[in-house]
Amino acid sequence: MAASIFHRVSGAGLSIVGLAVLTWWLVALSGGPEPYALFTKAASNIFGRIVLIGLTWAFFQHFLSGVRHLVMDTGAGFELRTNNRFAMLVFVAAVVLTAALWAYALGVVK
C-alpha cells in the first residue's frame, strides 16, 4: 500500500513542483543574465538543493515504481513475499540512485 501511495505522491510532486522549477528555469534562461543568476543562486542555496534533491528522489521513485507496475502487468510478482520485496527494493534503489547522482553532480564521486 505504501508503494502505491508513494507512487502517486511522487508523480504529483513531479508534476507540480517539477513543472514550477522547470518554468522558473526557462523564464530565467530567456530573461538574461540577471534573472538566470537569481535562479542559480536560489537553486544553489540549501533550500534549493533540498527541493532539487527531492525532485530527483521523486523521479527515481516514480520511475522505478512504474517499472514495478509494468512487471506486475505481465503477471509476475503477485506473490505477497515477492511483491513486498520488490516494493522495498524500489524504495532503497530510489534513495541509492538519488544519492549516487547527487554525489556525482557535487563532485564527491568521479
Beta strands, then each sheet from edge to edge (+ up, - down):
end
